[in-house]
Amino acid sequence: MATRKTKARAKTAKTAKTARTAADSQLGQAVTQSAQKIWLAGLGAFARARTEGDKLFELLVEQGKVIRSKSGRAADQALKTVRTQADATMSTAQGKWDKLEQVFEDRVSRSLTRLGVLTNKDVDELARQVADLNDSVRALMGGAAPKRARKAPAKKARARKPARRTAK
């Protein structure tokens, strides 16, 4: 019985080997045929490119011009949109800045008033009142007191330095 099993195994192994060899042969033929088809397709593409290359090139140039004009219009539109949005943002920001500036000025003015600091308006009003009082006093005195002009302080003459002597 042992010999029968060995013979059966040998037959099975031989059959499997033959099947593998046949499959390998078919696979090799398929790969060879595929490589030949790819080679022939490449040659066909090369030949077609030589005959139709100029036509194809001109077609691609025309398509490029169309795409360039479309993209130029799209870019112009995008630029207009961005500028519009930027202008709106700038005007909003300017309004907020002006409002902030006004709030700051009001708060500083209130703080100065609380501290008793006079404003330009207050000083101008006081100067006007002093001028009115001066006029009233002159009128009461009968205009006898003429205005005195203030003399400017005399300028001191600069002492001249003696000229330098140079050695000869």
C-alpha positions in Angstrom: 0.0 0.0 0.0 2.8 2.3 0.6 4.0 2.1 -2.9 0.6 3.0 -4.3 0.4 6.2 -2.2 3.9 7.2 -3.4 3.0 6.5 -7.0 -0.2 8.5 -6.7 1.6 11.4 -5.1 4.2 11.4 -7.9 1.5 11.4 -10.5 -0.3 14.3 -8.8 2.9 16.3 -8.5 3.7 15.7 -12.2 0.2 16.8 -13.2 0.4 19.9 -11.0 3.8 20.8 -12.4 2.5 20.4 -16.0 -0.5 22.6 -15.2 1.8 25.3 -13.7 4.1 25.2 -16.7 1.1 25.6 -19.0 -0.2 28.6 -16.9 3.2 30.2 -16.8 3.5 29.8 -20.6 0.1 31.4 -21.1 0.9 34.3 -18.7 4.2 34.8 -20.6 2.4 35.0 -23.9 -0.2 37.4 -22.5 2.5 39.7 -21.2 4.4 39.6 -24.5 1.3 40.4 -26.4 0.4 43.3 -24.1 3.9 44.7 -24.4 3.7 44.5 -28.2 0.3 46.3 -28.1 1.7 49.1 -25.9 4.7 49.5 -28.2 2.5 49.7 -31.3 0.2 52.2 -29.5 3.2 54.4 -28.7 4.4 54.2 -32.3 0.9 55.1 -33.5 0.7 58.1 -31.1 4.1 59.3 -32.3 3.0 59.1 -35.9 -0.2 60.9 -35.2 1.6 63.6 -33.2 3.9 64.2 -36.2 1.0 64.5 -38.6 -1.5 66.3 -36.4 1.0 68.0 -34.0 0.7 71.5 -35.5 -3.1 71.3 -35.6 -3.2 70.1 -32.0 -0.8 72.9 -31.0 -2.9 75.6 -32.6 -6.0 74.1 -31.0 -4.4 74.2 -27.6 -3.3 77.8 -28.1 -6.9 78.8 -28.9 -8.2 77.0 -25.9 -5.5 78.7 -23.8 -6.6 82.2 -25.0 -10.2 81.4 -24.1 -9.3 80.3 -20.7 -7.0 83.3 -20.2 -9.8 85.7 -21.0 -12.3 83.9 -18.7 -9.8 83.9 -15.9 -9.0 87.6 -16.5 -12.6 88.5 -16.2 -13.0 86.4 -13.0 -9.9 88.0 -11.5 -11.3 91.5 -12.3 -14.6 90.6 -10.7 -12.9 89.2 -7.6 -10.7 92.4 -7.4 -13.8 94.6 -7.6 -15.5 92.6 -4.9 -12.5 92.8 -2.6 -12.2 96.6 -3.2 -15.9 97.1 -2.4 -15.6 95.1 0.8 -12.4 96.9 1.8 -14.1 100.3 1.2 -17.1 99.3 3.3 -14.8 98.0 6.1 -12.7 101.2 6.0 -15.8 103.4 6.3 -17.1 101.3 9.2 -13.7 101.5 10.9 -13.5 105.3 10.3 -16.9 105.8 11.9 -16.0 103.7 14.9 -12.6 105.5 15.2 -14.4 108.9 15.1 -16.9 107.7 17.7 -14.1 106.4 19.9 -12.2 109.7 19.6 -15.3 111.7 20.6 -15.9 109.5 23.6 -12.2 110.0 24.6 -12.4 113.8 24.2 -15.7 113.9 26.3 -14.1 111.9 29.1 -10.9 114.0 29.2 -13.0 117.2 29.1 -15.2 116.0 32.1 -12.0 115.0 34.0 -10.4 118.4 33.4 -13.6 120.1 34.5 -13.8 118.1 37.7 -10.2 119.0 38.4 -10.9 122.7 37.8 -8.7 123.1 34.8 -9.8 125.9 32.5 -10.4 125.3 28.9 -9.5 127.6 26.0 -13.1 128.7 25.9 -13.0 129.6 29.6 -9.8 131.5 29.2 -11.1 133.5 26.2 -14.3 134.3 28.2 -12.2 135.6 31.1 -10.0 137.7 28.8 -13.1 139.3 27.3 -14.4 140.0 30.8 -11.1 141.6 31.8 -11.1 143.7 28.7 -14.7 144.8 29.4 -13.8 145.7 33.0 -10.8 147.8 31.8 -13.0 149.6 29.4 -15.5 150.3 32.3 -12.7 151.5 34.6 -11.4 153.9 31.9 -14.9 155.2 31.3 -15.4 155.8 35.0 -12.0 157.6 35.2 -13.0 159.8 32.3 -10.5 158.4 29.9 -7.7 160.3 31.8 -5.4 157.3 32.0 -3.8 156.7 28.7 -2.5 153.3 27.8 1.1 152.9 28.7 3.2 151.1 26.2 5.5 148.6 27.5 9.1 149.0 26.6 10.9 146.0 25.4 14.0 145.1 27.4 17.1 146.6 25.9 19.4 144.2 24.2 22.9 144.0 25.4 25.6 144.5 22.9 27.8 141.6 22.5 31.4 142.1 23.3 33.6 141.4 20.3 36.3 138.9 20.7 39.7 140.1 19.6 40.7 138.8 16.2 42.9 135.8 16.3 46.4 136.2 15.3 47.9 133.6 13.2 51.6 132.8 13.3 53.5 133.4 10.2 
